[in-house]
Amino acid sequence: MQGIAISNDGEPNWIKIMEEFLIRNDEVGIHNLITSIYPNFDTKYEDWSYLRERGILAPPNSDVDEKNTIMLSMLPGIVKSYLSCESLSNANDCSPFSDMEPPKLLHSLKISGLPNHWLDLKVGASVILLRNLNQLIWLCNGTRLIVSKLSDRVIEAK
């Protein structure tokens, strides 16, 4: 590695990384990253000790979503999609939200700290519990889990 000076004082303030250590931001590069961190993922995806020793960190959530989608496609089985709530309030309600833009706008928002509108899962997928809403089952935020069963989401009208 060598330093590259981009300022007038001659101090190197950029580091040039050799080509052999770079991972290209394309489909092949991302797949190579995943297979180097998770070798034999297709057969070991339910092995706790295998998963415990590996992880990929990516700063923007969009990169995390992309890698999660690719890894989910590597698992056997059918993807099941879950959607968040479709409306803010009752359509007959005269609340301040009744004039709000269509839900499509709300579904497109990606806000840090809030889950996305769309969640894809498969049996065998590794997930991390972000927020435990039922503390009686003794799980902590950040607990790694493996999906063992998926069912249809039923919303009852009140």
Secondary structure, DSSP 8 states (H G I E B T S, - for coil): -EEE--STT----EEE--GGG---SSHHHHHHHHHHHSTTHHHHTT-HHHHHT-----SSHHHHHHHHHHHHHTSSS--EEEE--S-SS-TT--STTTT---HHHHHH---TTS--SEEEE-TT-EEE----S-GGG---TT-EEE------------
